[in-house]
Amino acid sequence: MAVGTCGLPESPCRSHPTLASDNGKLESRTTEDSFLSNKSAKVFVAGYRGLVGSAIVRKLQQLGFTDLLLRTHAELDLTRQADVDAFFAAEKPQYVILAAAKVGGIHANKTYPADFIAINLQIQTNVIDSSYRHGVKKLLFLGSSCIYPKFAPQPITEEALLTGPLEPTNEWYAVAKIAGIKMCQAYRLQHGFDAISGMPTNLYGPYDNFHPENSHVLPALIRRFHEAKVTGAKEVVVWGTGSPLREFLHVDDLADGVVFLMEKYGGLVHVNVGSGKEVKIKELAELVKEVVGFEGELVWDTSKPDGTPRKLMDSSKLAGLGWIPKISLKEGLIDTYKWYLENVKQ
């Protein structure tokens, strides 16, 4: 296809209806275009076994969707272009939610930088391109708050993207996720493909990673307090002063937000999905201690680093469209600890 100097197609392209324009303002949409009005449609949830994907599947099943396309990595390797294309050609999904990604902590990112950038780029490129070429009505790409500059002004708005250097410890993953956002934008601009992007804040909930060495702060605290409770330990030591502020969103709230975006949003700009509420790490640790029922002492090792003082995303754009989270932090922690007891504890 011929491409003009501005990068837009000179020949006619396939168009997709959208509900929210590229500036985020709502526009009308017919019922037949609605995601929620077509619960018999084929919906491909890529990465359905992970923390995010499993929550999205639970939400769609609760809403009555009857034809979810779910594939394990063994059944469909998303890094293999030919396999992905054959899957789309055979199954012809109408909607795609791309929650598949290679993820890991600081140590993993430092040890396997090539894997983090290459595997994520491969997954995104294959799924987004096949979605467009095989007639998918709408695609939602999920990224991460790590796409933003390390020293972005707080709260972090969508406009902060690409305004400064990234956090070096996960830049390989972040660069891949930024490329995913830009690919969705490019396919919308050139092909009229209804591809949108959502950027979640720190997530927690069922199917989280509770590994003792490479889990994130919240599941790590749950595990440590539980093990201290079981062994009768007198104290739990946590690094730092407890003063940094962090934002958390229960993964079931994210799943609800994903459905909302699939139904209501069709803009060019990615959308932050957060709780909009901050909590000090000290308060978080005290709350986890209470939920778990650990009766010993909480000790802060102030000789250890605190990390970034504050990290909060500005989710006012999504709130302006009509969505807010419903699950309180305490309620979410109770739910997560219950799942941990039933599925993880030794």
C-alpha positions, -999 to 999 in steps of 0.1 A, spaced: 0 0 0 13 35 -9 22 57 21 23 94 19 50 116 35 30 121 67 29 83 73 -8 80 66 -22 57 38 -29 72 5 -53 44 -5 -86 36 12 -83 15 44 -106 -6 65 -124 15 91 -135 6 125 -163 23 145 -152 39 178 -170 53 208 -145 77 222 -127 100 198 -89 104 198 -93 133 223 -112 111 247 -146 126 242 -175 102 239 -193 97 206 -224 77 198 -222 40 188 -248 16 176 -259 -13 197 -245 -38 172 -210 -24 178 -212 -28 215 -188 -53 232 -213 -61 260 -242 -65 236 -225 -94 218 -217 -120 245 -217 -148 220 -188 -132 201 -154 -150 201 -131 -132 225 -94 -142 226 -78 -135 260 -41 -138 254 -22 -148 286 -53 -161 304 -34 -180 330 -17 -150 346 -27 -126 373 -44 -102 348 -57 -127 322 -73 -150 348 -92 -121 363 -104 -110 329 -116 -145 321 -135 -146 355 -151 -113 347 -162 -122 312 -176 -155 324 -195 -137 351 -210 -114 325 -222 -143 304 -196 -144 275 -199 -179 260 -171 -182 235 -138 -173 251 -108 -185 231 -81 -196 257 -48 -211 248 -19 -221 270 17 -214 258 21 -251 249 -10 -248 227 -1 -215 211 33 -199 212 26 -162 207 63 -155 197 59 -177 166 44 -155 138 32 -184 116 14 -201 145 -3 -169 156 -14 -162 121 -28 -197 116 -47 -194 149 -64 -162 139 -71 -176 104 -88 -207 119 -106 -191 149 -114 -156 136 -119 -139 170 -140 -108 170 -123 -92 201 -88 -96 215 -76 -87 250 -38 -89 250 -26 -96 286 2 -120 276 37 -108 284 71 -119 298 73 -103 332 98 -104 361 115 -84 388 146 -64 389 170 -94 390 153 -111 361 153 -79 340 190 -74 347 199 -110 339 177 -115 308 174 -81 290 173 -96 256 144 -119 265 124 -91 281 126 -69 250 125 -95 223 98 -118 236 74 -90 245 80 -73 211 73 -106 193 41 -113 212 27 -78 207 37 -76 170 23 -110 161 -10 -105 180 -17 -69 170 -9 -75 133 -28 -107 130 -58 -91 148 -59 -64 122 -54 -86 92 -80 -112 103 -108 -87 109 -108 -83 147 -134 -56 157 -114 -43 187 -82 -50 205 -71 -39 240 -34 -40 248 -24 -40 284 9 -24 295 24 -13 328 31 19 348 68 13 342 64 29 308 67 63 324 99 82 331 116 75 364 112 111 375 78 118 360 58 145 379 33 129 404 5 119 399 16 106 365 -6 116 336 -8 98 302 10 128 287 42 120 307 50 92 283 84 97 266 92 129 284 123 116 302 146 86 309 131 53 321 139 34 353 171 15 342 162 -16 361 133 -25 338 139 -4 307 139 -35 284 104 -44 294 92 -8 294 106 -1 259 87 -31 246 54 -20 263 59 16 249 63 0 214 30 -19 220 12 14 227 27 30 196 19 0 175 -18 3 185 -17 40 177 0 34 143 -25 7 133 -54 31 142 -39 60 123 -29 40 91 -55 13 90 -84 26 111 -80 -4 134 -98 0 167 -68 -9 189 -66 7 224 -42 5 253 -47 4 291 -19 10 316 -26 -5 350 -10 5 383 5 -20 408 -18 -50 408 -25 -77 433 -50 -105 439 -56 -142 431 -29 -159 410 -3 -133 421 33 -144 424 41 -152 460 76 -165 453 99 -158 484 126 -142 462 111 -124 433 75 -114 442 64 -77 445 59 -59 478 23 -68 486 24 -106 480 58 -107 496 44 -91 528 15 -116 528 38 -145 526 62 -132 552 36 -124 577 18 -158 571 51 -177 576 59 -158 607 24 -165 621 27 -202 614 63 -206 628 55 -184 659 81 -158 650 83 -128 674 89 -102 647 89 -95 610 117 -72 596 108 -50 566 133 -29 547 133 9 548 114 34 569 79 26 555 75 61 543 72 56 505 38 60 490 24 34 466 -8 28 447 -25 -6 444 -54 -19 424 -71 -53 429 -69 -73 397 -107 -79 397 -111 -41 396 -87 -40 366 -108 -67 349 -139 -45 354 -120 -15 339 -109 -36 309 -145 -45 301 -154 -8 305 -127 3 281 -138 -24 256 -173 -10 258 -167 27 261 -134 38 248 -119 41 213 -93 68 215 -58 71 203 -42 79 236 -35 51 262 -55 52 294 -42 49 330 -61 24 351 -55 29 388 -72 32 422 -62 69 426 -54 62 463 -20 61 479 -9 42 510 24 44 529 43 11 529 42 13 567 4 14 567 2 -13 541 25 -36 562 3 -29 593 -29 -37 573 -14 -70 559 -3 -79 595 -39 -74 607 -55 -93 578 -30 -123 582 -34 -122 620 3 -120 629 6 -109 666 43 -103 667 62 -71 662 68 -53 629 104 -40 628 117 -15 602 154 -19 590 161 18 583 196 9 571 180 -5 539 169 17 510 133 30 506 132 32 469 112 57 450 94 81 475 61 82 456 45 65 426 9 74 418 -8 74 384 -34 100 374 -65 80 364 -88 110 361 -92 104 323 -108 70 330 -128 84 359 -141 112 335 -154 85 312 -174 70 341 -153 43 357 -140 40 392 -127 10 412 -150 -7 437 -127 -29 459 -111 -13 490 -76 -22 499 -86 -41 530 -113 -60 512 -89 -69 485 -62 -80 510 -87 -103 527 -97 -118 494 -61 -123 483 -50 -139 516 -80 -163 514 -68 -173 479 -32 -177 492 -44 -200 520 -64 -221 496 -38 -223 468 -3 -214 478 7 -220 514 27 -251 521 
